[in-house]
């Protein structure tokens, strides 16, 4: 299994010279110990997540400013002190990244300086998995997550009942794992997920839900290897950098995969789907559009095929998320 390995990666993005101020250093807070949720991966990780070479690739040795100075990866000694984080600077560095791997490394470094050294980005909904090219509920990228826990997680089918994953589509704020048992009734298996992940060395966990415009839901989950927790007051800062990271990561990944296939509906298909979304039957739609019921069914079937939908309701939902119809 390949993971993005702290200490063996570099920022493989052109234009990251001058990385003299960056992200806050780790600082400790109260003694909160959170059970850890499943950082998970099924089978081999995605092929687009590669271990970055510790040697700067060709083309990154010159700063590009005419000075002849060498462009080096950011040194941890140069990272800002706690509380001096410039979030605008973090956004700038994300925007300068030219690969999804480089964007993740910028985020990983920032998260580490906030105290979190275990990270997983998981696409939760089908739309998110399609965007990141993941076939199942598995992380697109992970850092410093115990491989034994990953195997155990999937061997026991924990991805089907993980209370954190189930909570994410309807969540807006960061979720502290330790708070979950007090907020929701958990089944025995769900409690076992939380306890066993903690025993696997995933401590002080927090999950940040991220939502896209087409029904995408991602979760960035972070934990620590050590028992001392990071300062919870930094959660707002962590959420901001997670949002910016996800925007950058998805954009770069889509660019690498090429433009998404567009769906084109005819005017009649759009009309039939719109009236279906408003609760009308094929017979009623035929009366409204002054066509036969058979014609309505014909256009709905064509729309379903274009949207890769198994039934009319799936076609309606897909068309709504793609902005092809209005309810």
C-alpha positions, 0 to 999 in steps of 0.5 A, spaced: 500 500 500 502 506 498 501 512 502 503 519 502 509 519 507 511 525 511 518 526 511 519 523 504 515 528 500 516 534 496 512 540 493 512 538 486 509 544 484 512 550 480 512 557 483 512 555 490 519 559 491 519 564 497 515 559 502 518 563 508 512 563 512 507 558 512 503 554 517 502 554 525 506 549 529 503 544 533 501 546 540 497 542 545 491 543 549 486 540 554 486 532 555 481 530 550 482 523 547 477 522 542 475 515 539 478 515 532 474 513 525 476 509 520 481 511 515 479 506 510 482 504 503 479 498 499 485 494 495 490 498 492 489 506 493 488 510 487 493 510 481 493 518 481 496 518 488 503 517 487 509 517 492 513 524 491 520 523 490 525 526 495 529 529 489 526 535 486 523 534 479 527 537 473 524 544 471 524 545 479 531 547 480 530 554 477 526 559 481 524 562 474 525 570 477 532 571 473 536 570 479 539 563 478 537 561 485 535 554 486 528 553 488 528 548 494 522 545 498 519 548 504 523 547 510 519 545 516 524 550 520 521 556 516 514 554 518 510 560 522 509 560 529 503 558 532 497 563 531 501 567 525 498 563 520 496 567 514 490 563 511 491 568 505 498 565 504 495 558 504 490 559 499 495 562 494 500 556 495 494 552 494 493 556 487 500 555 485 500 547 486 500 544 479 498 537 481 493 534 486 499 531 489 502 538 491 496 540 493 495 535 498 502 536 501 501 543 502 495 541 506 498 535 510 504 540 512 498 545 514 495 540 518 501 537 521 503 544 524 496 544 527 497 538 530 494 532 526 499 527 523 494 522 520 489 524 514 484 521 510 480 524 504 474 520 503 469 521 497 462 519 501 457 520 495 457 517 488 458 524 485 464 525 489 467 518 488 466 519 480 469 526 481 475 523 484 475 516 480 474 512 486 469 506 485 467 505 492 467 508 499 475 508 499 480 514 500 483 518 495 489 519 499 491 518 506 497 519 510 500 516 516 494 511 517 496 504 520 495 499 514 493 493 519 487 498 521 485 499 514 485 492 512 481 490 518 476 496 517 474 493 510 474 485 512 469 487 517 465 491 513 465 497 517 464 502 511 457 500 511 456 502 518 461 507 520 457 513 524 462 518 521 461 516 514 453 516 515 453 523 518 457 526 513 452 528 507 447 532 512 453 535 516 455 542 516 460 543 521 467 539 523 465 533 527 469 531 533 469 523 534 469 523 542 462 527 541 458 522 536 456 517 542 453 523 546 449 526 539 447 519 536 445 513 539 450 508 536 449 500 535 454 495 538 457 495 531 458 502 530 461 503 537 466 497 536 468 501 530 470 507 534 473 503 540 477 499 535 480 505 531 482 508 537 486 502 539 489 502 532 492 508 534 488 513 531 486 518 537 483 525 537 479 525 531 475 530 527 472 529 521 470 535 516 465 535 511 465 538 504 460 539 499 460 540 492 455 543 487 453 537 484 451 532 490 458 531 492 460 530 499 467 528 501 470 528 508 477 530 510 478 526 517 484 527 521 487 524 527 493 524 531 498 518 533 500 521 540 495 522 546 495 529 547 490 533 543 491 539 538 487 545 541 480 545 539 480 552 538 483 551 531 477 547 528 475 553 524 482 554 521 482 547 520 475 547 516 478 553 512 484 550 509 480 543 508 475 547 504 481 550 500 485 544 499 478 540 497 477 546 491 484 545 489 485 538 489 478 537 485 480 542 480 487 539 479 484 532 479 479 534 474 484 537 469 488 531 469 483 527 467 480 531 462 473 535 461 467 531 464 463 528 459 457 533 458 450 531 458 445 534 453 438 533 453 433 535 448 427 540 450 422 535 450 426 530 454 428 536 459 420 538 459 418 531 461 423 530 466 421 537 469 414 535 470 416 528 473 420 532 478 413 536 479 410 529 481 406 528 474 405 521 471 406 520 464 399 520 462 398 527 465 405 530 462 402 528 455 396 532 457 400 538 459 404 537 453 399 535 448 403 529 446 401 521 447 403 517 454 407 513 449 411 519 447 412 521 454 415 515 456 420 515 450 423 521 452 423 519 459 427 513 457 432 517 452 433 521 458 434 516 463 439 512 458 443 519 457 444 520 465 445 513 466 439 512 471 436 506 473 429 509 474 425 516 473 427 518 480 434 517 479 434 521 472 430 527 475 436 527 481 441 527 476 438 532 472 437 537 478 444 536 480 447 537 473 443 543 473 439 541 467 432 542 469 429 546 475 424 543 480 
